[in-house]
Amino acid sequence: MTGQTITAPARVVTGEPGCGRTAFLEGAARAFPAGSAVSVRADPAHGALPLGGLCALLRAVGAAAGPRSAVGGPPAALLLDALHTASARTPLLVCVDDAHLWDGPSRAALGLAARQLRATGRVSLLLSVAGHRPLDPEFAALPVVRIDPLSPAEAATLLDEATDGTVDPAVRDDLVDAADGNPALLLAMVRRLSPAQLRGHRRPPRPPADAGLLTRLAGGRPTGLGSAQENLLLTVAAALADADGEDERIDERIDVRLALHAVRAPVPLPEALTLADGRLGFHSDLVRRAVYEGAPPERRRAAHLALARALEGDGARGLRTLLHRARSAAAPPPGTAAELAAAAADPADPAPRGLRCAGYTRAAELAEDGTRRAEWYTAAAEQALLGGRTHRARRLLDAARDSAVPRALRGRTELVRGTTLRHDGPVDEARASLQLAARLLAGPAPRLAEAAALAAADAAWAAGDTEGCLHALGRGGDEGASAAGPGDYGAGLRALLEGDFPAAALRLRRLVADQRAADDTDGPETSLRAAAAALLLGDLPAACRAGARALAAARAPGSAAALAPAREYLAYAELRAGRHTVARTHAEEGLRAAHRTGQRNTAAHHHAALALAASVEGDLAEVAVHARAALSTARRHGLVQAATLAEWAVARADLGQGRPREAADRLGPLVRPGPRRGHFAVWMSAVPCYVEAAVSAGRDDHGTGEVVEAFARWAGFGADPQAPAQLLRCRALLAPPERADALYRAALDLHDAAGGDFERARTELSYGKWLRRRRRLREARDRLGTALVGFERCGARAWAEQARAELRANGVSPGGGARTTGPSGLSGLTPQQLRIARWVAEGATNREVAQALSVSTRTVDYHLRKVFAALGVRSRVELARLVEWAERPPGASLGSVGGRGDRAEINRAHP
């Protein structure tokens, strides 16, 4: 944690055991920028004394305030007086850790004082309380900061930091999956492993987190409960044992049956449980796991039996009931495995993906026949993959590999394996598995074989392997098919790679048209294919429609794995349309979805998209962060397309900052023929940047003309609406003076038809520079002024500065868009700086901002310093007031603009 801001006078910090509440408060105290900080930790001894906790706090605050006279009165008044006295000389932050452990009178005084604090910026109060129990009523009226679990990517980063990067990737994935976002549990599991186990040289213990470890981190077994409450607690834990991260809870009506069945009497609700909207669950998933794993096996079986009987008494005979029956016996009766598998496959059963995965997995564990075992493990992996549990799918496939299986089943297993690797793994390995699946399934399952071949082509495409893509698609065949569908996608892609642009357009357009007429209940896969086809065609409106349709379908239960790819297509479509801010939104959301579902390859593409968006805004630090993240995965997994996009983003940012030599050095190998040429579907898009950089750096004789002619052939296909105008701009840059004028004008005419502020403004800027150097100053001023307006409209800050510099060189002092300094407005901030300023003004810490914007905390620190300097403010409190003043509705008083700090986004906090 690198920064701390508190806009409300007091906040409650909560989260499950091990989430990092103490670390959060310690970081807040260290980074408090405005004054002094006082930290008080709950001492169990204070809980035994009336007002013991409050006395400890008063002593700590009194030490900060210095000598003073005692003042009588109610406890809350004493605390308020002490706080205001201590903050008289300097602002004060008071951190009270584990306030829920204080005695009742101390909690009451603390809660009352917190509610009565004035929002003056002089006193701020942070209270941490346990998140595995209800919030104490004394603190219920205070704003809450909930520390959420770590994402898989954050957990992996923490693990690498703790082990100096020495942990084996497979071991890392196992530990991250077992920790389920809990940092304390993750680090505790690491400490249990030997160096050889961490490096993958010896087998780690199974499970990674046993009952003793879970119980210790959860704070021990729940105490003070009667036997009936203990039974209820275990019963609810057993009911949720197969939820596997899905948002499932037991229905209250069923819970009553379970309680009566287990204890034959009404049961008071234990504080570890939460009841909302008729459903029971745990406040803390760690406590749930500890309760279940810490119970003796016979008690767990009894809880599952009670659940099965209650469900049967309610008329339920589906997968959930069968699973509880199977878990209620040490040796389930014969036929149980087949029943479970049949129920998991039943489309009429409303069970979610996680439960179907559990059903297939239990069936495989019980199976005596090796073929059945492999079949059911494979089916479980399919359900895990569709539900966004990529790591779980990989482990289930490893279990399926242990048995010799028929050809068709092996093909299905390789199809799931290849699909999993496409999401998170080397794409060459994914392509090999998918091509093997296509061969194995060609006879028994031709539709699955076609899907495997298309997926193999997608993997080869991501790797930039033209020959591999053509090999996966097959040469020729299927040319006479009349029905639109997946065959059209494969044939269109093959024709495109072979240079037959008319045939490619025919097949791809048919697929896009067919998708528009498809049933709205179709899954996301059809729409994803249509979005890809529309992007290849350059039909950006159709790509956006298909991507939005895929996104809507992916939001349906059980389709979590499609969320990140749908956002990826939308981000790229919006980038190509010149709507960089919208593209950023899709990429940020897609990045979060990719991290949640373990899709590191898709995350790399979202990082590349964010780098491209930032390169337009001219934010070099943010471009570097996202490009580095994209390249890290791309180089490990062979993602040539993502790597080329990231390199292009860095070069475009250099070009925007007026560094053409650096841009040309980076882009030259990507666009010129040779072994280092970038991805075949990306390098052409980078040609206009390369030509501009090469001409500006005086290197236009280094094969630039040859590259432009190749770009001309691409522009003729029509896959990029901007390409024809960009081509004329490139020709104008290389043309002699007598031809350049007409080429620039023709390019601007084409921009009018294609739309897009950014590319048109770049042509206006290039034309204005050309005119100024020929002393046609009035024409240059018009072109440069138009370019400036265009860049400002799309937030291209660095490019706008170039236009201003050219206008000043032309003898014009540009107005309107000039930087605003001092606390008079926000117009001088870049879009990224403005976003960060707004988040900070709403009470977010630097780490919260970094996670929300998918950048590093170092990037946030850098921009925040720039914001302070640009606005002339010295503290976050001043920044919050300035933002509130600048963005209040016209005619509104400052008092009417409130509640900004209580927005839900503050719940993004992490330890």
N, C-alpha and C positions, 0 to 999 in steps of 0.2 A: 504494500500500500504506500503510495507516494504523495497523497494529498488528502485533505479533509476539509469539508465545508458543511456548515450547519446553518440553514436558513431559519428553521423553526428553533425556538429556544431549547426544546427538549425532544429527544427521540428515544425510542426503545429499539434495541438491536436484539434480534432473536434468530434462532436456527437450531437444527437438531444437534445432539452431542457430536463433537468433533468437527463441526463446520467452521470453526475459527472465530467465535465471538470474541474471545480474549485477544486474539491477534488483531482483530478489527479495532478494538478499543486502544490497544497499545500503539497501533499505527496511527490512529487519530491523534493520540496524545503527542507522539513524536513529531507529527507533521502539522500540528496546529500553528497556523502562520501568524495569528494576530496577538498572542500574548502568552500566558502561562497555562499549564495544564496540571490538574490534580487527579490522581488515580487511586481508587479505593477498591480492594477486592473483598468479597464477603468472607468472613471468618466464621466457621461453624460455631465458635464460642459465642459470637455476638448473637446468634439466633436463640441462645438459651437465656439471654438477658433482655428484659423490657427496654426498648429503645437502644439496645446495644449497637446495632448497625448505625443508627443515626449519630450516636456519640462518636463512633469511629470516623464518620464523615465530617462531623463538626471539627474534630481535632485536625483532620487533614486540611480542611478549608481554612481553619484558624491559623495553621502554620503558614499557609500561603498569604494570609492577610496580615500577619504580624501581630504585635501586641494590640489588644483592644479590650474594652470594658464589656463584661457580660451583660446581656439584655434578657430579661425574663419574657415569658409569654408562651403560647402554644408551640409544640415542637416544629410545625411547619413554618411558623413565623420566625423562630430562632434560625432555622436553616436559611430562609430567604434573606434574613438580615445578614447572616454570615456570608452568603454568596455575594450580595450587593456590596458589602464592605470589602471583600477580597478582590472584587472587580473594579474598585474605584480607581485604582492606578493603572490597571492594564486589563484587557479582556481576559476572561477566564473560561477554560473548558474543564468540566468535571466529568470523569468517567467512573461509573460505578459498575463493577463486574459482578455478575451473578446476584443481582438485586433480589431475585425471587427467594434466596436463602435467608434474607433478613427476617427478623421477627415482625409480626403484624403491625404493631404501632410504628416501627421504623418505616415499613413499606408505605403505610398510610401517610406519614409525614412527608416522605420523599415524593410520593405521587401528587399530593396536594401542592407542595412547593413547585414541582415541575409544571403543573398546570397553571400556576400563578406567575411564572416567570414572564417578564416583559420581553418582547422581541426587539430589544435595543441593540443587540450585537455585543453586549458587555459580558453576558453569562450564557454559556451553552452547556447542556447536560446530555450525556449519553448514558443510558442504562442498558445493560445486557441482561436478558432473562432466558431461561431454558425454553427451547421450542418444542420439547416433547411432552408438554403439559399445557393446560389452558393458561392464557395470559391472566395474571393476577388482576382483580377488578380495580385495584389502586392505580394500575398503569394502563387500563383499557382505553382511556380517552386520549392517550398520547400517540403521535404518529409512529408507525412501525417501519423499521428497516429489516427486511428478512434476508438473511444470507442464504442464497440458494446453493444447491450442489454445484460442484465444478462440472463443466462440460468435459467430454472425453478428451478434447484437445488440451484444455487447461490441466486436466489431471495428468496427461502424458508429459506436459511441460514440467509440472511439479516433480514428477517421478524422475525425469532426466536430470533436473537440478539436484535432486537428493542423491542420485547415484553417479553424478558427473558423466552422464551419458553412457555408462557402461552396461546398462541393462539390455538383455536380448530383446529384440522387437516382439517376439511371440510372448515372452514373459511379461513385457510391458503391457501388451494388450490384455493378457489374462488378469493382471493386477488392476488395471483401469476398469475392466468390466466388473470385477468382484467388489471394488470400492464403491461403485455406483455414485461417484461424485463426492464422497466423503473424504476430505484430505487427511484427517487423523487416521482413519482406517487404512487409507492407502499407505501412509508412512509407517504405520504399525506392521502391515504385512511385509513391507520392504525390510524392516529390522529383523523379521523372523527368518529371512533367507540368507544363506551363505553366499559368498562371492561366486562360487561355482554355480549355484542355483540361479543367481541373478544373471549370469552370463549364458545360461541355457545349457551348461555342461552337465548338470545333474538335474533330475526331475524335482520340481518344487512340490511341497506338500499339497494334498488335495483334501478338502477345499482350501483355497488360499486363506480364507478367514473362517476359523473354527468357532465353535460356540463360546469357548472361553474368551477369545479375543473380542468377539462381538459384545458379550455381556460386560466385559471390563470397560470398553469404550462407551457403552450405553449408560454407564454409571451404576452397574450392578443390577441384580434382579429387583423388580418392583417390590416394595415393602409395604406393610400395613394393609394388605389385602386379605379378605376372606377367601376360603377355598372356592366359593361360587364365582367371585370376581376373577380369581386366577384362571378358572376354567373358561370364563368368558373371554379373557384376554388371549389365551392360547387358541380358543376356537376362532376368533377373528383373525389371528395371525395365520392359522392354518387355511382359512378361507382365502386369504390374500397371497398364499405362498406361490401360486402359479400366475400371479398377475403380471410378473416380468416387466415391470416398469409401466404398465398401462394403467389408465385412470379407472380402476375398478374398485367398487366397494360392495359390501353385502347389503342387501335390502333390509330395512329395519324390521319388516314383518318376519322375514326369515330369521333375523337375529333373535327376536323374541322366542321363536320356536326353538332355536338353538339353546338359548339360555334355559328355557324350561326343560328341555331335553337333558341338558347337562347337569343342572343343579336342582331341578324340581321346585324352584322358588324364584321370586323376583330378584333381580341383581342390580345393585347400584352401579352406575357407569364408572369404571376406573378412569383416573385422570389421564392415563396414557392414551385413551381412546377419544375420538372425536365423532360427534353425531351431527350430520348436516344433510338437509334435503332427504331425510329418510334413509340415509346410508351411514354405515359405521366404517371407521378406519382408524389408523394410528396418526398421532401428531408427527411422529418420527418414523421413517422407514428403517433406520438403524435399530430402534427399539423393537420394531416388529420382527426384524430378523433375529435379534437377540432372544426375544421371547420364544420364537419358534425353534431355533437351533438349540437353545439352552434347555428345552424340555426333554425328558427321557423319551426314548422311542415309543414306549407303550402309551404314554400320555398323548403323543402326537397322533398315533393311530386312533386312539379313542376320540380325539377331536375331529379327525376326518370322518370317522364313523358317525358321530353326531351330526356332522354337516350333511353327510349322504342321506341319513334318515330324515332329517328336516326337509331337505330338498325333495325327497321322494314323497313325504307327507304333503308337500305342496303341489304334487303332480309333476315335478320336473324329473325327466329321465334322460337328459342330454349328456353332453361331454363333461360338464362340470360335475354332475352327480357320479358318473362313472370314474372320473379321476379321484374323487374322494373315496369311493369304494375301493379302488385299486390301492390307495395309500393307507387304507384302514387295516390291511391285512399284511402280516409279515411275509406270507406266501400266497398271493392272489390265486384264485382257482383257475384251472385251464380255460382258455378262451377269452380271458380278460384282455390280453394284448390285442387280439383281433377286434374285440368290441371297442376298445379305445381308438384304434386306428380308423374303424368305420365311422365312429362318432366325430372324430377330428376331420374326416373328409366330407361329412354331411353338409351340403350347402344350406339346408333348411335350419341347421342349428345356428343361433345368433352368436356363437362364441367368437371372441376377438382372436386376432392372430396369435397373441401371446399364449392364450389358452390352447389353441390348436397345436402350437408348437410344443407345449407341455404334454398334450395328449399323445402326439406322435412320439415324443422322446420317451415317455413312460412305456409306451407300447414296444419301442425298440429295446428298452432295458429288460423287458419281460420276455422278449421273443427268444425262442430256442433255435429257430431256423436262421442261418446266416443271411440268406437272401432277404427274408422278411425284415431282419434287423437293419440291413443296409437300406432297404426301401423306405422304412419308416424314419430312419435318421435323415435320409435325403428329404423326405416330405417335411420333417421338422425344420430342416435348414431352409427350405423354400418359404415356410411360414415366418421364420425368423428374419429372412432377408426382406420379405414384403413388409414386415412390420418395422423395418429400420434397425434391426439388431444384427449388423454385419458381422461383428466379432463372434456372436453366438452361432451364426450360420457357419462360419469357418470351422469352429470347433465341432459342430455336429457332423460336418462333412468329413472331418478327420476320423470320427467314430465310424462313419459309413464305409470308409476305405478298408477297414479291417477284414472284410468278408469278400470272397469271390462271388461275383454277381453276373447275371445274364447281360448280354450285349445292350439291350434296351435300357435296363436299369443303370448300367454304367454310363450310358449316354446322358441320361437324365441327371445323374450325379455330376458329370462333367459340365453340363449346362449350368447347374446351380453354382458350381465352383467358379466357372469362368465369369458368370455374372457378378459373383461376390468380388472377384479380383478386379473386375472393371470398376467397381466402386472404390476399392481400397486394396491396391496391389500393383505389381508390375503388369503393364498392359500387354506386353509380349507374352507373358505367361497366361494372361486371360485369353488372348487370341488362340493360343495353342489348345487350351482346354475347350474353348468354344468350337474350334474347327473339328477337334476330335468328337465332340458331342454331335455336331452336324453329320459326320460320317456314320457314327453309331446309330443315330436316330433316323437316318434316311429311309430305311425300309419300314420299321415298325411305327414310327411317329413322324410322318413327313412335315406336319405343321410345326412341330417342335424343332425339327431339323432346319426348317427355313428360319425360324426365330434364332436358332443358334448361329446360323451362317451370317445373318444380319448383325447380330451382336459381335461376332468375330470381326466383321468389316468395321464396325464402330470402334472396336479396340485398335485395329490397325490404323484407322483414321486418326485416333488420338495420338498414336505413336508416329504419325507422319510417314507411314509405310505404304506408298502407293501400290507397289506390287503385292504386298500382303493383303491390302484391301481388295484388289482385283481377284486375287486367288481365293479369298473367302467368298466373294460374290459369284465366282465362276465366270468364265468368258462365254458370252452369248447365252442362248437359251431363254425361254420365257418371253420371247419378243412378241409373240402373237396373243398373249393373254389379253382378255377383254375386260375382266373385272378389276377395278382399282383395289389396291390393298398393299400389303407388305411387298409383293412382287414388284409393284411399281417403284417402291423406294429403292430396292436393290438394283433394278434395271436402270433407273434414273441416275443413281450414284455411279454405276459402272460406266454409263455413257459419258457422264461428266468427267470421270477420271481418264477416259480414252479420248477426250477432246471433241466428242460428238455433242455439241451444245444443243442443237435443235432437238435431238432425240431425248437428251436429258431433260430439257424443259417440258417436253410433251408428257413424259411419265411423271415427273414431279408435280406438274400442275394438276394432273388428274388425281394424284393422291391428296393434294390440298383441297381440291373441290369436293372429293369424296368425304373428307373429314367434316366439312361444313354441314353435310347432310346426315352425319352420323347421329345415332341415338345419344341423348344427353346422359344416359346411364352407362355409357361405355367407360371402361377404366382409363387411366391416364396414358397407357402405352400408345394407343392410336393417336391421341392428340400430340404426344411427344414426337412421334414420327412425322406428323404433319407439320409441326413447328420446325423440325430439322429441314424438311423439304422446302418449306417456305423461305427459310434463311438461305438455303442454297440458291433459290430462285431470285432472292433479293426482294421478295414480296413481304416487306416488313409489316404492313398492317395485318396480313394473314398470319405471319409468324406470331405477332402479339396476340391475336385472337386464339390461335391454337395453343399458345403457351398459357394464356389465362384459363382456357378450358382444361388443360392438363393440370393446372394448379388447383382448380375447383375439384376435379376428380381425385387429386392426391390428398385433399383434405378429408375425404371419406375415411371411416375407420378401416384400418388395415392397409393403407396405402402410403404410409409415412415415408417409405423409401423413394417415392417419386417427387416429394416436395422439393428437394434440392435441385434435381435435374430440371424440373419445370421452371424454377427461378433462374437457372442458368440460361435457358433459351430466352426467357423474357429479358434478362440483363443484356445479352448480346444483341437482341433485336433492338432494344432501346438505345444501346450504344451506337449501333449502325444508323439509327434514325436521328442521331444527334441529341437525344434527350438524356443527357448524362446524369442529371439528378435523379430521374426515375430509374435509370439503370443502376445507380448506386443503391437505391432502396431495395430493389430486387436482389442485388448481389449481397447486401448486408443480411437480409432475411435468409437468403439461400445459404450463406456461409454458416449461420446459426443452425439451420436445418441439417446441413452436411455434417457439422460437428456432432449434433445430437444422434445422428444415425450412423456414425462411423464411416462416412464416405470421404476419405481424405483426397481422393482424386478429384471428386466434384468440388471439394473445398478449394483445391488449387485453382480450378477454373474461376471460382468466385473471387479469389484473391487477385487473379489476373484482371478480371473485369473491374474490380475496385481500383487497381493500379491504373487502368486505362481511364477510368472516370477522373481519378485524381490528377492524371497527366494533363487533362483539359483545364482543370482548375489551377494548375501550376504549383501544386503542393508537393515539392520534392521529397520531403520527409515521409509523407504518407505513401507516395509512389514507391519509395524504397522499401518501406515496411511490407507492403502487399506484394511487391515484386519478389522480394526475398522469400516470403512465405510460399508464393506460388512456385518459385524455382526450386526450393528445398524439396518439395514433394515431387515436382515434375522430373527432376534429375534422378531421384531414387526410383521412380516408377516408370520412366520412359515416356512422359507426357510431353511430346514435342510441341503439340498445339498450344498447351498452356504455357510452356516455356517461351515460345515465340511471341505470344501475346504479352507476356511479362517484359521481355526484352524490348519489344516495340513501345510499351508504355514508358519505360525508363528513357528511351531515346526521344520520344515525343516530349517528355518533360524537359529534357535537355534542350531541345529545339525551342520550346516555349520560353525557356529562361535565357535564350540568346547564346546558346553554346552549340553552334552547328558542327564544329569539329568533333566533339564528343558524340553527337548524334550520328554523324556520318560513320565514325569508327565502329559504332555499335550496330548500325543497320546494314553497313556494306556486306558483311558476311551473310546476313540473313536474306538479302534480296538478290545478290549476284549468284550466278550458277557456281556450283561447287559443293563439296561435302558438308559444308557448314550452313548451307541454305536452310532457311526456316521452314516451317510447316507449309505444305503446298496450298492450303486454303487460307493462310494468314499472310505470307510474305508479300502477296500482291497488294494487300490492304496497306502495307507499310511503305510501298513504293513512293507515294506522293511525299511522305516525310523524308525519305532518303534523297529524292531528287532535290527538294528544297534545301536540305542540309548540305548536300554535295555542292550545289551551286553557291550557297552562301560561304562555304569553306574553300571555294576555288578548286573543287575536285570533280567537276562535271565531265572530265575526260576519262574517268576511270570506269568505262563500260556502262555509263549511265544511259546512253541512247539505247543500248541493247535491252536494258531492264525496262525502259519505257515502252519499247515495242512489244515486249511480253505482256506488260500491263495493258496495252491497247487491245490485245486479243482477249484478255480477261474482261475488260470493260465492255467488249462487244457481246459477251454472253448475257449481260444484264443482271448479274447476281448482286451487284451493289449499286443502288440508285445514285450514289455520289460519284461513282467511278468515271462516267463520261466527263463530268465537269472537272474532276481532279486530273484526268488525262490531259485536257486542254491547258490546265494550269501548269502541268509538268512540261508540256511542249512550249508554252510561253516562256518558262524559265530558261529553257535551252535554246530558244529561237533567236535569230538576229533581230535587231530593233525594228526593222521594217515589217516583221511579221508578228512580233510579240503583242502589239497593241490589239490587233484583231482577235488573237487567240484569247487574251484576257477577257475581252468583251463577250466573246462566244461562251467562254466558261461561265461567266456570270449569268448569261441567259439560261444555261443549263441548270445552274444552281436554283434559279427561280422556279424551275419545274420540279426539281428534286426535293426542295425544302432543306431545312437544317441550318441553323444560325452559325454553328461553329465553322463548318467547311466553307460556307459562303464568306464569312468574315476573314478566313485565312486567304482566300483568293483576293478579296478586297485589300487586305494588308500587303500581299505580294505585289499587286498591281500598283498600290499607292507608293510602295518603296521604289518600284521601277519608274513611275512617273516623277517622283522627287529627284531621283538621280539624273533625270533628263531635264531638270529645271522646269517642268510643267507643274508649277507649284499650286496653282488654283485647283487643277484637276486632282493633284495628289492630296490636297487638303480634303476634298470631298470624299475621296475613296478611303482615306485613313480615318476620317470622322465616322463614316459608315461602318468601317471595320471595328472601331472602338465600341460603337453602340452594340454591334452584334456580339462581340466578346463579352461585354458586360451583361447582355441579356442572358447568355448561357453560362455565366459564372467563370469564364476563362480568364482568371485574374492575371496570370503572367503574360498571356498573349495581349491582354488589354494594355499592360504596361509597355509592351513593344509598340503598340499603336500610339500611345501617348508620347513615347520617346521620338517616334518618327514625326508626329505632329509638332513637337517642340523643335526638332531639327528643321522643320518646315516653317518655323517662325510663328507657330500657333500655340497658345497656352490653353490646353484642353481643360474644360470645365465639367461640371456635373459628376463625372466619374472620378475626379481626383480624390486622393486619400483624405479622409477626415481624421484629424488627430484630436486628442483630448476627449473629454467626456461629453461631447456634443452630439454624438450619434454613432450608429453601428455600420454606416455605409462603407467605411474604410476597411472592414474585415473581409477576408476571403470567405467563401461559403463554408469551408471546413472550420475556420476560426469562429464563425458565427454559430455553427452547430455546437462547438465545444463551449462557447460562452453561454449559450442557452442552457445546456445541460448543467454546467457548473452553477449557474444562477438558480437552477431548480433544486440544488442541494446534492448533486451527484459528486462522488469522489473521483479523483483522476482514474482510478481503476475501473469504476463503474462506467465512466465515459469511454474508456478504452475498449471495454467489452461491448458496449452498445454500438460503437462505431467500427468495431473489428480492427482496431489499430493497437499499437503498443502504448504503454503508459509513458514511455519516453517521447513518443510523438505528441501525446496530450500535453506533457510538460513543455515541450518546445512551443507548441501553438499557444499555450496559455501565457507564456512569457511574452509572445508577440502581441497577444490580445491586451495584456496589461499595459504594454508600451504604447500600443496604438490608441488606447482609450484614455490613457493617463490616469489609471486607477492603481491603487496600491494594495488592495486586499480583495478577497472574494466577496466580502460583504458589500464593498463599494461596487463591485461588478454586478452583483445581484440587484442592487438598487438602480444602477444605470440601465440594465436590461429591462427591468420592470418599468422604469420611466419611459424608455425609448419605445417599448412595444405595447404601451397601454392604448386602449381604444381611444379614438378622437373624442375629446370632451369628458373623458372619464377622469375621476380623481385617483390619486394613488391608492387611496383606501379601497377603491372598488376593484382593483386589480390584485387579487390574492389567490392563495391556494396553489400557486405554481409548484411549490416544493412538495406538495402532497400527491403529485401525479404518480401513477402506477409504476412509471419507469424507475423510480427510486428502489424498487424491489429487486433490481438487477445486481445489488451489491454482492461482493464476493470477499472472502477473507484475504 
